[in-house]
Amino acid sequence: MKKILFISTYGISLYDSNLDVPFGGAEIQFYMLSNKLKKKGYSVFIFTGDFGQENFTTKEGVNVIKTFKLKGIFNKLFAPFKLFKSLYKLQPSFIFCRANGMELGVAGFYRFFFKVNLIYMGAHDFDSTGEHFKGLVGAFFKFGLAKSDLITAQNSFQKDNFSKFFPGKKIILFNNLFEMRLPSKSTRDYILWVGRADVKKRPEIFLDVVKKFPEEKFMMIMPKSSNEKYYYSIRKEALSLNNLQFVERVNFSKIQKYFDKSKLFLCTSSSEGFPNTYIQSGISSTPIVSLSLDPNFVFRDYSIGFNAKGSWSLFLDKIYLLLNDSLLWEKYSKNAYTYVRNNHDVEEGISILEDELLK
């Protein structure tokens, strides 16, 4: 049986809830894809970083393998060689990468010497603009993109940029995917914000919103990131606000219930690919108000909420409008669920992936 490998360096916490390793949307997507492909009968493997876990374990039929350590100059220097050695030992038929670091470059070198299909799945918009091509690691990343058999983009902006850098390369639009379910009927208790402590996600703007609506309850879920100083500064201010509940970490298997109970989801990010939180909001029939991001024009074309187009005053106005107009809220709630069900169902997405590559 052909082996399918996902390189998910920071994804270990999704397979071992006892570990507290921060992860993001890229790791969640590989978790979704790996589980679904395993259920369809494929032999699936995950390479993660070395965070002190067991060398090999199996989670719901997915084989999780520890590869290289990430901390310390010595470990970083030898990480590419350890990854290449792990690839050679496993000899996968398909390699999926989503990181913009050295992992894709190493996979590209492996593909250069051995028969394997290499797939890069775009995550952040900067992956496609050349911003992540700088320096030695950036050169590794660009080399891996050049050697990839297929590049998937989350939005048309990424697809156009990848095509400019790699003309003739097979590049397709491929949506982020989640398991679908019936619409939520939960009581709506608060306005929600979810994201890592990352300056691009601008959590401080969410705190400003909390101050503007003292009569409303808010929920903030913000795991730690590598920028601990930034995390603790945001956390300190969040804990000082009486109408805000701050939660550091929620197991991925339990995160959806927080969306179920939310009146609105607020996005304050300056740049992303396609936020998984938009999909999670739609699954819960929760309208979204975004300060800036409208990937694939989902607000314009599907009316899942509002995009304030960078305007602070318009952002506040749209939040107030949805909180006080129940008929409008109901309309956007239904639109959000319908959009996600029709465009981000993992069952249909897996079929596209199989048709494009695996068959």
Residue pairs with C-beta under 8 A, 6 or more apart in sequence:
1 42
1 43
2 42
2 43
2 93
2 94
3 43
3 44
3 45
3 90
3 91
3 92
3 93
3 94
4 34
4 37
4 42
4 43
4 44
4 45
4 92
4 93
4 94
4 96
4 358
5 44
5 45
5 46
5 47
5 87
5 90
5 92
5 94
5 95
5 96
6 30
6 33
6 34
6 44
6 45
6 46
6 47
6 96
7 46
7 47
7 83
7 95
7 96
7 97
7 98
7 99
7 103
7 104
7 107
8 14
8 26
8 27
8 30
8 31
8 46
8 47
8 48
8 98
9 47
9 48
9 49
9 70
9 99
9 101
9 103
10 21
10 22
10 23
10 24
10 27
10 48
10 49
11 23
11 27
11 30
11 31
11 46
11 48
12 19
12 21
12 48
12 49
12 51
12 53
12 64
13 19
13 20
13 21
13 22
13 23
13 252
14 23
14 27
14 28
14 31
14 252
15 31
15 46
15 48
15 57
15 59
15 62
15 64
16 53
16 57
16 59
16 64
17 251
17 253
19 51
19 52
19 53
20 249
21 49
21 51
22 196
22 223
22 224
22 225
22 226
24 196
25 123
25 176
25 272
25 273
25 275
25 276
26 98
26 99
26 121
26 123
27 98
28 252
28 276
29 98
29 121
29 176
29 177
29 276
30 46
30 96
30 98
31 252
32 177
32 178
32 179
32 346
33 96
33 177
33 346
33 350
33 353
34 44
34 46
34 62
35 60
35 62
36 177
36 346
36 347
36 350
37 44
37 350
38 44
38 60
38 61
38 62
39 61
40 350
40 354
42 358
43 63
44 61
44 62
44 63
45 62
45 63
45 64
45 65
45 90
45 92
46 62
46 63
46 64
46 65
47 65
47 67
47 83
47 86
48 64
48 65
48 66
48 67
49 66
49 67
49 68
49 69
49 70
50 66
50 67
50 68
50 69
50 70
51 66
53 66
54 66
55 65
55 66
56 63
56 64
56 65
56 66
57 63
57 64
58 64
65 86
65 90
67 82
67 83
67 86
68 75
68 78
68 79
68 82
68 83
68 86
69 75
69 79
70 76
70 79
79 102
80 102
80 105
80 106
80 140
83 102
83 103
83 106
84 106
84 109
84 110
87 95
87 106
87 107
87 110
88 110
88 114
91 114
92 116
93 116
93 117
94 116
94 117
94 118
94 119
94 357
94 358
95 107
95 110
95 111
95 116
95 117
95 118
95 119
96 119
96 120
96 121
97 103
97 104
97 107
97 118
97 119
97 120
97 121
97 144
98 120
98 121
98 122
98 123
99 123
100 123
100 124
100 126
100 127
100 132
100 141
101 137
101 140
101 141
102 137
102 140
102 141
103 144
104 120
104 140
104 141
104 144
104 145
104 148
105 137
105 139
105 140
105 141
105 142
105 143
105 144
106 140
106 144
107 118
107 144
107 147
108 118
108 140
108 143
108 144
108 145
108 146
108 147
108 148
109 143
109 147
110 116
111 117
111 118
111 147
111 148
111 149
112 147
117 149
117 150
117 357
118 144
118 147
118 148
118 149
118 150
119 148
119 149
119 150
119 151
119 152
119 357
120 144
120 145
120 148
120 150
120 151
120 152
121 151
121 152
121 174
122 128
122 151
122 152
122 153
122 154
122 158
122 162
122 273
123 154
123 273
124 132
124 271
124 272
124 273
125 155
125 157
125 158
125 161
125 271
125 272
125 273
126 132
126 271
127 158
127 273
128 153
128 157
128 158
128 159
128 161
128 162
128 165
129 161
130 161
130 165
132 138
132 141
133 139
133 141
133 142
142 165
145 151
145 162
145 165
145 166
146 166
146 169
148 169
149 170
149 357
150 170
150 171
150 172
150 356
150 357
151 162
151 166
151 169
151 170
151 171
151 172
152 171
152 172
152 173
152 174
153 159
153 162
153 171
153 172
153 173
153 174
154 173
154 174
154 175
154 176
154 273
154 274
154 295
155 173
155 273
155 274
155 295
155 296
156 173
156 296
157 295
158 273
159 171
159 172
159 173
162 169
162 171
163 169
163 171
172 356
174 349
174 352
174 353
175 274
175 343
175 344
175 349
176 273
176 274
176 276
176 279
176 344
177 344
177 345
177 346
177 349
177 350
178 276
178 279
178 280
178 283
178 340
178 344
178 345
178 346
179 346
180 283
180 340
180 341
180 344
180 345
180 346
180 347
181 283
183 284
183 285
183 337
184 259
184 260
184 283
184 284
184 285
184 286
186 257
186 260
186 261
186 284
187 261
188 261
188 262
188 263
189 217
189 219
189 261
189 262
189 263
190 216
190 217
190 218
190 219
190 245
190 261
190 262
190 263
191 209
191 213
191 216
191 217
191 218
191 219
191 262
191 263
191 264
191 265
191 266
191 319
192 218
192 219
192 220
192 221
192 258
192 259
192 262
192 264
192 265
192 266
192 286
193 203
193 206
193 218
193 219
193 220
193 221
193 222
193 265
193 266
193 268
194 220
194 221
194 222
194 255
194 258
194 259
194 265
194 277
194 280
195 201
195 203
195 221
195 222
195 269
195 277
196 222
196 223
196 224
196 225
197 203
197 222
197 223
197 224
197 225
197 227
197 230
197 231
197 234
197 235
198 225
198 227
199 227
199 230
200 269
200 270
200 271
200 272
201 268
201 269
201 270
202 268
202 269
202 270
202 291
203 220
203 222
203 234
203 238
203 268
204 234
204 237
205 268
205 291
206 218
206 220
206 266
206 268
207 220
207 234
207 237
207 238
207 241
207 244
209 218
209 266
209 315
209 316
209 319
210 218
210 241
210 243
210 244
211 241
212 316
213 243
213 319
213 320
213 323
214 243
215 243
216 243
216 323
217 243
217 244
217 245
218 241
218 243
218 244
218 245
219 244
219 245
219 247
219 258
219 262
220 238
220 244
220 245
220 246
220 247
221 247
221 248
221 249
221 250
221 255
221 258
222 231
222 234
222 235
222 238
222 246
222 247
222 248
223 248
223 249
224 231
224 248
224 249
225 231
235 246
235 248
238 244
238 246
239 246
247 258
250 258
255 280
256 280
256 283
256 284
259 265
259 280
259 281
259 283
259 284
259 286
260 284
260 286
262 281
262 284
262 286
263 286
263 322
263 323
263 329
264 286
264 287
264 288
264 289
264 305
264 319
264 322
264 323
265 277
265 278
265 280
265 281
265 286
265 287
265 288
265 289
265 305
266 288
266 289
266 290
266 291
266 319
267 275
267 277
267 278
267 288
267 289
267 290
267 291
267 292
267 293
268 291
268 292
269 275
269 291
269 292
269 293
270 292
271 293
272 293
272 295
273 295
274 295
274 296
275 293
275 295
278 288
278 295
278 298
278 304
278 340
279 340
279 344
281 287
281 288
281 304
281 336
282 304
282 336
282 337
282 339
282 340
282 341
282 344
283 337
283 340
284 337
285 333
285 334
285 336
285 337
286 333
286 336
287 304
287 305
287 322
287 329
287 332
287 333
287 335
287 336
288 299
288 304
288 305
288 306
288 336
289 305
289 306
289 308
289 315
289 318
289 319
289 322
290 299
290 305
290 306
290 307
290 308
291 308
291 310
291 312
291 315
292 307
292 308
292 309
292 310
293 307
294 300
294 307
294 309
298 304
298 339
299 305
299 306
299 307
300 307
302 335
302 338
302 339
303 331
303 332
303 335
304 332
304 335
304 336
304 339
305 318
305 322
305 332
305 336
306 314
306 318
306 321
306 322
308 314
308 315
308 318
321 328
322 328
322 329
322 332
323 329
